[in-house]
Amino acid sequence: MRSTVSTLIRNLVGAEWREASDVAESLPIFNPATGEVIEHVPLSGAADVDAVVRAAEAAYVQWSRTAVMERVRLMFRFKFALEDHFDELAALVTRHHGKTLEESRGEVRRGIEVVDFACGAPTLLQGRTLRDVSGGVDQDLYRYPFGVCAGIPPFNFPVMIPLWMFPLAVVAGNTFVLKPSERTPLGGARLAELFLEAGFPPGVLNVVHGASRAVEALLSHPLVSAISFVGSAPVARHVYTQAAASGKRVQALGGAKNHMVVMPDADPAVAVPAILNSAFGNAGERCLAGSVAVAVGQAADSLLDPLRDAAAKLVVGPGDEMGVQVGPLIRAEHRDRVAGYVDKGVAEGAELVVDGRREMSRPGFFLGPTILDRVTPGMAVGREEIFGPVLSVSRADSLDRAIAQANASSLGNMATIFTSSGRAGREFRERVEAGMTGINVPIAQPFAFFPFSGWKGSFFGDLHVHGTDGIDFYTRKKVVVTRW
């Protein structure tokens, strides 16, 4: 659905919130729980991108020379502003994304944890030195900022993922251009307002709204030095290829098809709620969602019935209502696409255990928790990223076959195992080809001080987002060799 209207949310160019100038159309921003249009976002073009990049470039001259302790003092003020507006940010996420308030609070908290990490810049940005590497010669390593960096986050975490990007970039002395998702742009815009209120100089953080035209302009702009992206695997590959061809440093996080292996010795009291959380939390719209539960041996006998009963009881509804456990999907077309996977799974021979399509008749963009049993890796639901509340249950007669099934995927974001055996857990840890691996946990999400470490088609680049990888990504190293 496209529209042209006169009042649109604005871009942030330096200290000025401006209407986009290079825009021929706009998109509606919905409340997914009702289908109501709450705002409109401009699809900015190359001229608008150039304006924000040049504002960032102008600010870089002074900001890159600002003392690190001053940058950190401002980052602490930004953290306090985020804490002061915590509930407001969570409510904003729920309003235009749809996830439950509890999930939105978790998102905001995870984002603030990266700001906490960024406040450690005086230690994180330290280089190292070695005297007398040769007779009378000393050697030192220093970290320097890059220049203008750009971030392109996805729709599903409109506050958290921008906070994975720009706080580390700017505390390292870079300036930043944020291009929020055109589906959920209000979170990034509000973060920018709080950033300015915290006292950061104009141009250190800039915001441009748009879709593919804005992205392509950022990928090719000669003044942009580094690109951070999170989205689907095909788009991540495109971003990596195009930006790297333009000489930029790139971290591009792609999609996922996460496997959860359940051993016969797994404790159902641990495994069942963990699988429900993983598969249906955030309505399945997250790259760490558990998509395929692989029951090993007799594990299916103790797993399927409690999964079915518990999933059927999950409360579906607007994310701001008390007691709701599963909110809507982001758009009607996305809901229909996910429902199409359910149709396809049944047509290919999967057994429908819980049918969430019954929720599609209500207002808003709802699809309830869905479970398909006896899914094979050759089925579309067994191999393709669905990005919705659909759990596929597969069978394997051994841990070896379960690991082989997970490793056959072209994606390698996360994999988990539920077991009481230390030997099985260690074997899984060592052999599964996923950059984030869990043992008896629903979501193997690293904290801010570790990298978000996808493998294979789930990540394109060398340095991952946040953690010390994030510091390395947003700095370049200079080695100085000295003889006096």
C-alpha positions in Angstrom: 0.0 0.0 0.0 1.5 3.3 -1.1 0.4 6.9 -0.5 1.3 10.4 -1.2 0.7 12.9 1.7 1.9 16.3 2.6 2.8 15.6 6.2 5.6 13.0 6.7 8.0 12.1 9.5 11.2 14.1 9.0 14.9 13.4 8.4 17.5 14.7 10.8 20.2 16.6 9.0 22.7 17.9 11.6 20.5 19.7 14.2 17.5 20.2 11.9 14.5 18.0 11.4 13.8 18.5 7.7 11.1 17.3 5.3 12.6 15.0 2.6 13.2 16.9 -0.6 13.9 14.0 -3.0 10.7 12.0 -2.5 8.0 11.0 -4.9 6.0 8.8 -2.6 5.6 7.6 1.0 4.5 4.5 2.9 2.0 4.2 5.7 3.2 3.2 9.2 0.6 0.9 10.8 -0.4 -0.2 14.2 -0.3 -3.9 13.4 -2.8 -4.8 16.1 -5.5 -2.7 14.5 -4.4 -2.0 10.9 -4.7 1.7 11.7 -2.3 4.1 9.9 -0.6 6.1 12.5 2.1 8.0 10.5 3.6 8.2 7.0 7.3 7.7 6.1 8.9 9.4 3.1 10.9 7.3 0.7 13.9 9.6 0.5 16.2 9.6 -2.5 19.8 10.2 -3.2 19.7 14.0 -2.6 18.4 13.5 0.9 21.0 10.8 1.6 23.7 13.2 0.3 22.5 15.9 2.7 22.7 13.7 5.8 26.1 12.2 4.8 27.5 15.7 4.2 26.2 16.8 7.6 27.9 13.8 9.2 31.1 14.6 7.3 31.1 18.2 8.4 30.6 17.1 12.1 33.4 14.5 11.9 36.2 17.0 11.7 35.5 18.3 15.2 33.9 15.2 16.7 36.9 12.9 15.8 39.1 15.2 17.8 36.9 15.4 20.8 38.5 13.9 23.9 37.4 10.4 24.6 36.3 11.3 28.1 34.0 14.0 26.8 32.5 11.5 24.3 31.9 9.1 27.2 30.3 11.7 29.4 27.8 12.4 26.6 27.2 8.7 26.2 26.4 8.4 29.9 23.9 11.2 29.5 22.3 9.4 26.6 22.1 6.2 28.7 20.4 8.1 31.5 17.9 9.6 28.9 17.1 6.1 27.6 16.5 4.9 31.2 14.3 7.9 31.9 12.2 7.2 28.7 12.3 3.4 29.0 8.6 2.8 29.2 7.9 5.4 26.5 10.3 3.6 24.1 8.8 0.2 24.9 5.3 1.5 24.3 6.4 3.0 21.0 7.9 -0.3 19.8 4.7 -2.1 20.6 2.6 0.6 18.9 4.2 0.3 15.5 5.8 -3.1 15.6 3.1 -5.1 17.5 5.2 -7.2 19.9 4.0 -7.4 23.5 5.0 -4.8 26.0 7.1 -7.4 27.9 9.0 -8.2 24.7 9.4 -4.5 23.9 10.8 -3.9 27.4 13.3 -6.7 26.8 14.3 -5.1 23.4 14.9 -1.7 25.0 16.9 -3.3 27.8 19.1 -5.2 25.4 19.7 -2.0 23.4 20.7 -0.1 26.5 23.2 -2.8 27.4 25.2 -1.9 24.3 25.2 1.7 25.4 26.5 0.5 28.8 29.3 -1.3 26.9 30.0 1.8 24.8 30.5 3.8 28.1 33.6 1.6 28.6 35.4 3.3 25.7 38.4 4.6 27.7 39.4 0.9 28.1 37.9 -0.5 24.9 39.7 2.1 22.7 43.1 1.5 24.2 45.9 0.4 21.9 49.1 -1.3 23.0 52.8 -0.6 23.1 56.1 -2.5 23.2 59.4 -0.8 23.9 62.7 -2.1 22.5 61.3 -4.1 19.7 64.7 -3.5 18.3 67.7 -1.6 19.7 66.3 1.8 20.9 63.1 1.3 18.9 59.6 1.3 20.4 56.4 0.3 18.7 52.9 1.6 19.5 49.4 0.8 18.2 46.6 3.4 18.2 43.0 3.2 17.3 41.5 5.9 15.0 37.9 6.5 13.8 36.9 5.9 10.2 34.7 8.9 9.3 31.1 8.6 8.4 29.4 5.3 9.2 25.9 4.2 8.2 23.4 1.8 9.8 20.5 0.0 8.2 18.5 -1.9 10.8 15.5 -4.2 10.2 11.9 -3.7 11.2 11.7 -6.2 13.9 13.8 -4.4 16.6 13.4 -0.7 15.9 15.1 0.4 19.1 17.5 -2.4 20.0 19.4 -2.8 16.7 20.0 0.9 16.1 21.5 0.8 19.6 23.8 -2.0 18.5 25.2 0.3 15.9 25.6 4.0 16.5 26.6 4.2 20.1 29.8 2.2 19.5 30.5 4.1 16.3 30.2 7.6 17.7 32.0 6.8 21.0 34.9 5.7 18.9 34.9 9.2 17.2 32.9 8.5 14.0 29.8 10.2 12.9 26.7 8.3 11.9 23.8 8.1 9.4 20.9 5.9 10.5 18.4 4.7 7.9 15.6 3.1 10.0 13.3 0.5 8.6 10.6 2.1 6.6 8.1 -0.2 8.3 9.1 0.8 11.9 10.9 4.1 11.7 9.6 5.8 14.8 12.0 4.1 17.2 15.1 5.3 15.4 13.6 8.8 15.2 12.9 8.9 18.9 16.4 7.7 19.7 17.8 10.5 17.7 15.7 13.1 19.6 17.0 11.7 22.9 20.6 11.7 21.5 20.4 15.4 20.7 18.8 16.1 24.1 21.8 14.4 25.8 24.0 17.1 24.3 25.7 15.5 21.4 26.8 18.0 18.8 24.7 18.4 15.6 25.7 16.0 12.8 27.2 13.3 15.0 24.0 11.3 14.5 21.8 11.9 11.4 18.6 10.1 10.3 17.3 9.5 6.7 14.1 7.7 6.1 13.4 5.6 3.1 13.7 2.2 1.4 15.7 0.7 -1.4 16.6 4.1 -3.0 18.1 5.4 0.2 19.9 2.1 0.8 21.5 2.1 -2.6 22.6 5.7 -2.2 24.3 4.9 1.1 26.0 1.9 -0.3 27.6 3.9 -3.1 28.2 7.3 -1.4 31.9 8.1 -1.5 31.9 9.8 1.9 30.4 6.7 3.7 33.3 4.6 5.1 31.4 1.7 6.8 28.0 0.0 6.6 26.2 -2.0 9.2 23.2 -3.9 8.1 20.7 -6.4 9.5 18.0 -8.0 7.4 17.3 -11.0 5.2 20.1 -13.2 3.8 19.6 -12.2 0.1 19.6 -8.5 1.0 22.6 -8.9 3.3 24.6 -10.5 0.5 23.6 -7.6 -1.8 24.6 -5.0 0.8 27.9 -6.7 1.4 28.7 -7.1 -2.3 27.8 -3.5 -3.3 29.3 -1.7 -0.3 32.5 -3.7 -0.4 32.8 -3.0 -4.1 32.7 0.7 -3.2 35.6 0.2 -0.8 33.6 0.2 2.4 34.0 -1.8 5.5 30.8 -3.9 5.9 29.0 -6.1 8.5 25.9 -7.5 7.0 23.7 -9.8 9.2 21.4 -12.0 7.3 18.6 -14.5 7.9 18.3 -17.7 9.9 16.9 -21.2 10.0 17.6 -22.1 13.6 17.5 -25.7 14.7 16.6 -26.8 18.3 17.7 -30.4 18.9 15.9 -32.3 21.7 17.5 -35.4 23.0 15.6 -38.3 24.7 17.1 -37.4 28.1 16.0 -33.7 27.9 13.9 -32.5 30.7 10.5 -31.6 29.2 9.9 -29.0 32.0 12.9 -27.2 30.6 12.6 -27.9 26.9 8.9 -27.3 26.2 8.7 -23.7 27.6 12.1 -22.9 26.0 10.9 -24.1 22.6 7.6 -22.1 22.9 9.6 -19.0 23.9 12.0 -19.4 21.0 9.5 -20.2 18.3 6.7 -17.9 19.2 8.3 -15.0 21.1 8.2 -11.8 19.1 5.6 -13.6 16.9 8.6 -15.5 15.4 9.8 -12.3 13.8 13.4 -12.5 15.0 16.6 -13.9 13.6 17.1 -16.0 16.7 13.7 -17.7 16.6 13.8 -21.4 16.9 12.3 -22.6 13.6 12.9 -26.4 13.6 12.7 -28.6 16.6 14.5 -31.9 15.8 13.3 -34.6 18.1 16.0 -37.3 18.5 14.8 -40.9 19.0 12.0 -41.2 21.5 12.1 -37.5 22.4 9.0 -36.8 20.2 6.9 -39.1 22.4 7.4 -36.7 25.4 7.6 -33.5 23.4 4.8 -33.2 21.0 1.7 -33.4 23.2 2.9 -30.8 25.8 4.0 -28.5 22.9 0.6 -28.8 21.2 -1.3 -28.2 24.4 0.8 -25.3 25.5 0.9 -23.6 22.1 -2.9 -23.8 21.7 -3.2 -22.0 25.0 -1.0 -19.0 24.2 -3.0 -15.8 24.2 -2.9 -13.9 20.9 -3.9 -10.3 20.8 -2.7 -6.6 20.8 0.7 -6.3 22.4 -0.4 -3.6 24.9 -3.1 -5.7 26.5 -2.5 -7.5 29.7 -1.9 -11.3 29.4 -1.2 -11.3 25.7 1.7 -13.6 24.8 1.8 -13.4 21.0 1.2 -10.2 19.1 0.5 -9.5 15.4 2.8 -9.7 12.5 4.2 -6.5 10.9 1.9 -6.3 7.8 -1.0 -8.1 6.2 1.1 -9.2 3.3 3.7 -10.6 5.6 1.1 -12.5 7.6 -0.3 -13.9 4.3 3.2 -15.0 3.3 3.7 -16.8 6.6 0.2 -18.4 6.3 1.2 -19.5 2.8 4.1 -21.5 4.2 1.6 -23.3 6.5 -0.5 -24.2 3.4 2.6 -25.3 1.6 3.8 -27.4 4.5 0.5 -29.3 4.6 0.5 -29.8 0.9 4.0 -31.2 1.1 3.0 -33.8 3.7 3.6 -32.2 7.0 1.0 -32.9 9.8 -0.8 -29.8 11.1 -0.8 -30.0 14.9 -1.8 -26.5 15.8 -3.3 -24.1 13.3 -2.7 -20.4 14.0 -4.6 -19.4 10.8 -7.7 -19.2 12.8 -6.6 -15.9 14.1 -6.5 -14.3 10.7 -10.1 -13.3 10.7 -9.7 -10.7 13.5 -8.8 -7.0 12.9 -5.0 -6.4 12.6 -2.3 -8.6 11.2 -2.6 -11.7 13.3 -1.5 -15.3 12.9 -1.5 -17.6 15.9 1.2 -20.1 17.0 1.3 -22.9 14.5 3.0 -26.3 14.8 3.7 -28.7 11.9 4.9 -32.2 12.6 6.9 -34.7 10.5 8.6 -31.9 8.6 11.6 -33.0 6.5 14.5 -30.9 5.4 13.3 -31.1 1.8 10.1 -29.2 2.6 9.9 -25.5 2.2 9.0 -25.1 5.9 12.0 -27.2 6.8 14.6 -25.3 4.8 13.4 -21.7 4.2 13.3 -18.8 6.7 9.6 -18.1 7.5 9.9 -15.3 10.0 6.6 -15.9 11.8 5.1 -18.0 14.6 5.5 -21.4 12.8 7.3 -24.3 14.5 8.4 -27.3 12.4 9.0 -30.5 14.2 11.3 -32.9 12.6 12.6 -36.4 13.6 16.1 -37.8 13.7 17.3 -41.2 14.9 20.6 -40.0 16.3 22.4 -36.9 17.4 24.7 -37.3 14.4 21.8 -37.1 12.1 20.3 -34.1 14.0 23.5 -32.2 13.7 23.8 -33.1 10.0 20.3 -31.8 9.4 21.2 -28.4 11.1 24.5 -28.2 9.2 22.8 -28.9 5.8 21.2 -25.4 6.0 22.9 -22.6 4.1 22.3 -20.4 7.2 24.1 -20.7 10.5 22.8 -18.1 13.0 21.8 -20.1 16.0 21.4 -23.7 17.1 20.4 -25.1 20.5 20.3 -28.5 22.2 18.3 -29.7 25.1 19.9 -32.6 27.0 21.0 -33.8 30.4 24.2 -35.3 28.9 27.4 -33.2 29.1 28.9 -35.4 26.3 26.0 -34.7 23.9 26.1 -31.0 24.8 29.8 -30.8 24.1 29.5 -32.8 20.9 26.8 -30.5 19.7 28.9 -27.4 20.6 31.9 -28.6 18.7 30.2 -29.8 15.6 27.1 -27.7 14.9 27.8 -25.0 12.3 26.1 -22.0 14.0 27.8 -19.0 15.3 25.6 -18.8 18.4 25.0 -22.1 20.1 22.9 -22.8 23.2 22.7 -25.7 25.6 19.4 -25.9 27.5 18.5 -22.3 26.7 15.8 -21.0 24.4 17.7 -18.1 22.7 21.5 -18.2 22.5 21.8 -14.4 22.3 25.1 -13.0 23.4 25.3 -10.0 25.8 26.7 -6.7 24.5 30.3 -7.5 25.5 30.3 -10.6 23.1 29.8 -10.5 19.3 26.6 -11.4 17.6 28.3 -14.1 15.8 26.3 -15.6 12.8 28.0 -18.0 10.4 27.5 -19.0 6.8 24.7 -17.2 5.0 23.7 -15.5 8.2 26.6 -13.1 8.1 28.7 -11.4 5.5 31.9 -9.7 6.6 34.7 -10.3 9.1 33.8 -8.3 12.2 30.5 -8.9 13.9 28.1 -6.5 15.5 28.8 -5.3 19.2 31.3 -6.7 21.6 35.0 -6.2 20.9 34.2 -7.0 17.3 32.1 -3.8 17.2 35.0 -1.8 18.5 37.3 -3.3 15.9 34.8 -2.6 13.2 34.4 1.1 14.0 38.1 1.8 14.4 41.2 1.5 12.2 44.6 0.8 13.6 47.8 2.7 13.2 51.2 1.3 14.2 53.9 3.9 15.1 57.6 2.8 15.1 59.8 5.3 17.0 63.5 5.8 17.5 64.8 8.8 19.5 
